Amino acid sequence: MKQGIILLFIMTVWCAACNAESKYYGLPGEYLGWGAGARAMGMGRAFCGLSDDLSAIYFNPAGLTQLRSGQMTAMTSNLFEGTFYNFLGFGHPTQRAGVLGLGVVLLHSGKLEETNIRQETLGEFKDSRQCILVSYARRAFPKISYGANLKLVSQQLSSYQDTGIGMDGGLLLTTYENLSFGLTLKNIVPPILRLKNDDEKFPFSIHTGLGARMLDNNLIFSLDVNKTLGQSLQAQIGGEYLIQKRTIALRIGVDNSGLNAGFGIKRGKYGVDYAFGTQDIGTSHRVSLTWLFDTFGIQLTPEPAAFSPTGKINQTKIKVQARQLEKIKGWSLTIRDKRDNTIRSFEGNDDVPAAVVWDGRNNRGEIVPEGEYLCVLEIMDKSGDIFKSVPESVFVASAAPEITVPMEIGE
């Protein structure tokens, strides 16, 4: 741990030295280097080697293969003088066709004063810039992923506007030692905009990143090194520490703008992240909202939903429908009573069976008391991620229903 702290200090000093002379502004598409997602921005934008959430669309599209469910993220940042910087992203993993992503980056400045060469006020104008990112990622091998962005860039400045098309590419390598390495090539195909007389060509840049997970994945360090064509080297460093059963995250990072920090709160499928950053023109605040939704689900259907172990219908067949992104490592089906006590359990290390038969008995072979019981299936994939089904109820009757048959007695 002591060596890790010393290494972190050395890396931070090195980042500061790399960024000391790299505060350049005014490059075409400069806003596309500001980051996306309050989580990544709170870590100093050192995210190329991690890219394990939806902001991978922005930092390294290959990282989208780490999504285990559908995800939507919206971020807003109020910068200065009525300028807003927003990001909206959507990601959807598929079972066989890879991962699809869509992102929108918007920078809008309104009511800017327009003057002539004599500094006479002519009125007001707006500067609006946006980039639409269509992303695709796929695993080439179990530990190697690749991805690409097709981006549509547009800008409206006063009465001038234009649109250009570009492309990015990325690679991600993960190891068994909780290390990951990322490479992103931005503007392989550079967008070109002409607003008045001159063409603005977005510069080519190379981004490399390292991510390290420690303390049972509760502590994350990340380091990025970037080089834009014709500019000096840049470096970013960041960290994240998870507490309270990974429901609260604390973050800090350093980039070419200065110090960044933030936190995140996660509850179930919803998350809120906040980050602030220090810049030459002041402090900026970013807020992100994230929603996870199921794309690979588990559905249980007991047939019949009511039976009696001593009756004619003395068992139920619990049908299983499971769609997972990765190969299944193991599964367990538990049947619980209203007090959440496990009454019966089934498990296996292979693929989930199409159906599991329950005869109304507990793990000791005894008939369970009459009442309602809940069935829950848990699946673990090869990555160690666990998926749970929605509980389905089964009613067990203690005895077969009595049937009354009318009889006629002759005289």
Secondary structure, 3 states (H helix, E strand, C coil): CHHHHHHHHHHHHHHHHHHCCCCCCCCCCHHHHCCCCHHHHHCCCCCCCCCCCCCHHHHCHHHHHHCCCEEEEEEEEECCCCEEEEEEEEEEECCCCCEEEEEEEEEEEEEEEEECCCCCEEEEEEEEEEEEEEEEEEEEECCEEEEEEEEEEEEEECCEEEEEEEEEEEEEEECCCCEEEEEEEEEEECCEEECCCCEEECCCEEEEEEEEEECCCCEEEEEEEEEECCCCEEEEEEEEEEECCCCEEEEEEEECCEEEEEEEEEECCEEEEEEEEEECCEEEEEEEEEEEECCCCEEEEEECCEECCCCCCCCEEEEEEECCCCCEEEEEEEEECCCCCEEEEEEECCCCCCEEEECCECCCCCECCCEEEEEEEEEEECCCCEEECCCEEEEECCCCCCCCCCCCCCC
